[in-house]
């Protein structure tokens, strides 16, 4: 179980996050068994596909299974609203799920979509801070987004409780990646207490990671199994980050 504000993101020592998505508790147990075989720092649990998410007691059980079976992991919670049953793909249901996960005190960080109503973001982020998890506002943009556009998006959400942002942007060129890095640097220079996680999404980003580029990010997304078109394996990235091991 996480202690108050136990996670501290540092670009000099990036965390490796591996995905956890499943439909049932049984699937979740099998996935955790596979995850434990590979190096990782955080389990990125996306509850959108889990068929018990709407029944909050089942979500509680899932979070308990992760805490029990995954050897005291750090848990990054999110919920892809588009994967929920259609009738529950509302901002209200999404916010309810995030608040429940936070109140469980079984997560270390929570991703909040930046498109959510400002009052909801502030309330959810405030609850997260009060209960010891790190709220992360996810800023999305189209491929080719410029640094100043991304900075403006973060500025529009700066006066809220969250001080950590993730720039989740598809990329096709090195210039696209550089825009994310430039935005992160510019925003941090303006707000020294801010943390920005550049998260370029695409094949070119994966290839850059395999060359040792971390984008200045304190959190790197990987797979725990075979690499995909856009994600390297946690084993490969762990070897790059910790060559002495």
C-alpha positions as CSV (number, residue, x, y, z in Angstrom):
1,X,0.0,0.0,0.0
2,X,1.5,3.4,-0.9
3,X,2.6,5.8,1.7
4,X,1.7,9.5,1.4
5,X,3.2,10.9,-1.8
6,X,5.6,8.0,-1.9
7,X,6.3,8.4,-5.6
8,X,8.7,11.1,-6.7
9,X,9.3,11.4,-10.5
10,X,12.9,12.2,-11.5
11,X,14.1,12.4,-15.1
12,X,17.6,11.3,-14.0
13,X,16.1,8.1,-12.7
14,X,13.1,7.2,-14.9
15,X,10.6,4.6,-13.8
16,X,9.7,1.7,-16.2
17,X,6.0,1.3,-16.5
18,X,4.5,-1.9,-17.8
19,X,0.8,-2.2,-18.9
20,X,-1.9,-4.2,-17.1
21,X,-5.2,-4.6,-19.0
22,X,-7.6,-7.4,-18.5
23,X,-11.3,-8.3,-18.5
24,X,-11.5,-10.6,-15.5
25,X,-9.9,-11.2,-12.1
26,X,-8.5,-14.5,-13.5
27,X,-6.9,-12.7,-16.5
28,X,-5.5,-10.2,-14.1
29,X,-3.8,-12.9,-12.0
30,X,-2.3,-14.5,-15.1
31,X,-1.0,-11.1,-16.3
32,X,0.6,-10.3,-13.0
33,X,2.4,-13.7,-13.0
34,X,3.9,-12.7,-16.4
35,X,4.8,-9.2,-15.3
36,X,6.7,-10.5,-12.3
37,X,9.1,-12.3,-14.6
38,X,10.3,-9.1,-16.1
39,X,11.9,-5.9,-14.7
40,X,9.5,-3.0,-13.9
41,X,9.0,-0.1,-11.5
42,X,5.3,0.7,-12.0
43,X,2.3,-1.3,-13.1
44,X,0.1,0.9,-15.4
45,X,-3.3,-0.5,-14.7
46,X,-5.9,0.7,-17.2
47,X,-9.3,-0.3,-15.8
48,X,-11.2,0.5,-19.0
49,X,-11.4,-3.1,-20.2
50,X,-11.9,-4.7,-16.8
51,X,-15.5,-6.0,-16.8
52,X,-15.9,-5.3,-13.1
53,X,-14.9,-1.6,-13.2
54,X,-18.5,-0.3,-13.2
55,X,-19.2,-2.6,-10.2
56,X,-16.9,-0.7,-7.9
57,X,-16.6,-3.6,-5.5
58,X,-15.0,-5.7,-8.3
59,X,-12.6,-2.9,-9.0
60,X,-11.7,-2.9,-5.3
61,X,-11.0,-6.6,-5.6
62,X,-8.8,-6.1,-8.7
63,X,-6.8,-3.4,-6.9
64,X,-6.4,-5.7,-3.9
65,X,-5.2,-8.6,-6.1
66,X,-2.5,-6.3,-7.6
67,X,-1.4,-5.1,-4.2
68,X,-1.3,-8.7,-2.9
69,X,0.3,-10.5,-5.8
70,X,2.6,-8.0,-7.4
71,X,5.2,-7.7,-4.6
72,X,4.3,-4.2,-3.4
73,X,4.3,-2.6,-6.8
74,X,3.9,1.1,-7.6
75,X,0.5,1.3,-9.3
76,X,-0.3,3.9,-11.9
77,X,-4.1,3.9,-12.3
78,X,-6.0,5.1,-15.4
79,X,-9.3,4.3,-17.1
80,X,-9.7,4.6,-20.8
81,X,-13.3,5.9,-21.0
82,X,-13.7,4.6,-24.6
83,X,-13.2,1.0,-23.4
84,X,-16.0,1.2,-20.9
85,X,-19.5,-0.1,-21.8
86,X,-21.1,2.5,-24.0
87,X,-23.7,3.7,-21.5
88,X,-21.0,4.4,-19.0
89,X,-18.7,6.4,-21.2
90,X,-19.6,9.7,-19.5
91,X,-17.5,12.2,-17.7
92,X,-19.4,11.6,-14.5
93,X,-18.8,7.8,-14.5
94,X,-15.2,8.3,-15.5
95,X,-14.7,10.7,-12.6
96,X,-16.5,8.4,-10.2
97,X,-14.1,5.5,-11.1
98,X,-11.0,7.7,-10.6
99,X,-12.3,8.9,-7.2
100,X,-13.0,5.4,-6.1
101,X,-9.5,4.2,-7.1
102,X,-8.0,7.1,-5.2
103,X,-10.1,6.4,-2.1
104,X,-9.0,2.8,-2.1
105,X,-5.5,4.0,-1.1
106,X,-4.1,1.1,-3.2
107,X,-2.6,3.2,-6.0
108,X,0.4,5.5,-6.1
109,X,-0.5,7.7,-9.1
110,X,-3.6,8.4,-11.1
111,X,-3.9,9.7,-14.7
112,X,-6.6,12.3,-15.2
113,X,-7.6,13.3,-18.8
114,X,-7.0,17.0,-19.3
115,X,-10.2,17.3,-21.3
116,X,-12.2,16.7,-18.2
117,X,-14.1,19.7,-16.7
118,X,-11.7,21.9,-14.7
119,X,-13.7,21.6,-11.5
120,X,-13.7,17.8,-11.7
121,X,-9.9,17.7,-12.4
122,X,-9.3,20.0,-9.4
123,X,-11.5,17.9,-7.1
124,X,-10.0,14.6,-8.2
125,X,-6.5,15.9,-8.0
126,X,-7.1,17.3,-4.6
127,X,-8.4,14.0,-3.3
128,X,-5.4,12.2,-4.8
129,X,-3.0,14.6,-3.0
130,X,-4.9,14.3,0.3
131,X,-4.7,10.5,0.1
132,X,-1.1,10.1,-0.9
133,X,-1.2,9.5,-4.7
134,X,0.2,11.6,-7.4
135,X,-2.3,13.1,-9.8
136,X,-1.1,13.3,-13.4
137,X,-3.0,15.5,-15.9
138,X,-2.8,13.9,-19.4
139,X,-2.5,16.5,-22.2
140,X,-3.2,15.2,-25.6
141,X,-2.6,16.7,-29.0
142,X,-2.4,15.7,-32.7
143,X,0.7,14.6,-34.4
144,X,2.8,17.6,-35.3
145,X,1.8,19.7,-32.3
146,X,4.2,22.5,-31.6
147,X,5.9,23.2,-28.3
148,X,4.1,26.4,-27.6
149,X,0.8,24.7,-28.2
150,X,1.6,22.1,-25.7
151,X,2.8,24.7,-23.2
152,X,-0.5,26.6,-23.6
153,X,-2.5,23.4,-22.9
154,X,-0.5,22.8,-19.7
155,X,-0.9,26.5,-18.7
156,X,-4.7,26.2,-19.0
157,X,-4.6,23.5,-16.3
158,X,-1.8,24.8,-14.1
159,X,-3.9,26.5,-11.4
160,X,-5.3,23.2,-10.3
161,X,-4.1,20.8,-7.6
162,X,-2.0,18.6,-9.9
163,X,1.6,19.6,-10.6
164,X,2.5,16.7,-12.9
165,X,1.6,16.5,-16.6
166,X,1.9,13.9,-19.2
167,X,2.2,14.9,-22.9
168,X,0.7,12.0,-24.8
169,X,1.2,12.8,-28.4
170,X,1.6,10.7,-31.5
171,X,4.9,11.3,-33.3
172,X,6.3,10.5,-36.8
173,X,9.6,12.5,-36.9
174,X,12.4,13.5,-34.6
175,X,11.1,17.1,-34.8
176,X,7.8,15.9,-33.3
177,X,9.7,14.3,-30.4
178,X,11.8,17.4,-29.9
179,X,8.6,19.5,-29.6
180,X,7.5,17.5,-26.6
181,X,11.0,17.9,-25.0
182,X,11.0,21.6,-25.7
183,X,7.5,22.0,-24.2
184,X,8.5,20.1,-21.1
185,X,11.7,22.2,-20.7
186,X,9.9,25.5,-21.2
187,X,7.1,24.7,-18.8
188,X,9.5,23.6,-16.1
189,X,11.5,26.8,-16.5
190,X,8.3,28.8,-16.0
191,X,7.0,26.5,-13.1
192,X,9.9,25.0,-11.2
193,X,7.6,22.8,-9.1
194,X,6.1,21.2,-12.1
195,X,6.9,17.7,-13.4
196,X,6.3,17.0,-17.1
197,X,6.4,13.5,-18.6
198,X,7.0,13.7,-22.4
199,X,5.2,10.6,-23.8
200,X,5.8,10.4,-27.6
201,X,3.8,7.6,-29.2
202,X,4.9,5.9,-32.3
203,X,7.5,3.6,-33.9
204,X,10.1,6.4,-34.1
205,X,9.7,7.0,-30.3
206,X,10.3,3.3,-29.7
207,X,13.4,3.2,-31.9
208,X,14.7,6.3,-30.0
209,X,14.2,4.6,-26.7
210,X,16.1,1.6,-27.9
211,X,19.0,3.9,-28.7
212,X,18.9,5.1,-25.1
213,X,16.8,8.3,-25.5
214,X,14.5,8.9,-22.5
215,X,13.2,12.2,-23.8
216,X,14.0,13.7,-20.4
217,X,10.9,11.8,-19.1
218,X,10.7,10.5,-15.5
219,X,8.4,7.7,-16.7
220,X,8.9,5.3,-19.7
221,X,6.2,3.1,-21.1
222,X,7.2,-0.4,-22.2
223,X,5.8,-3.9,-22.6
224,X,6.5,-6.7,-20.3
225,X,6.6,-9.3,-23.1
226,X,7.4,-9.0,-26.8
227,X,7.9,-5.5,-28.2
228,X,5.1,-4.0,-30.2
229,X,5.2,-1.5,-33.1
230,X,5.3,1.4,-30.7
231,X,6.7,0.0,-27.4
232,X,10.0,-1.6,-26.5
233,X,10.3,-4.3,-23.9
234,X,10.9,-3.5,-20.2
235,X,13.9,-5.9,-20.3
236,X,15.6,-3.9,-23.1
237,X,15.0,-0.5,-21.4
238,X,16.1,-1.8,-18.0
239,X,19.4,-2.9,-19.6
240,X,19.9,0.5,-21.1
241,X,19.1,2.3,-17.8
242,X,21.0,-0.1,-15.6
243,X,24.0,-1.5,-17.7
244,X,25.8,-2.5,-14.5
245,X,23.2,-5.1,-13.5
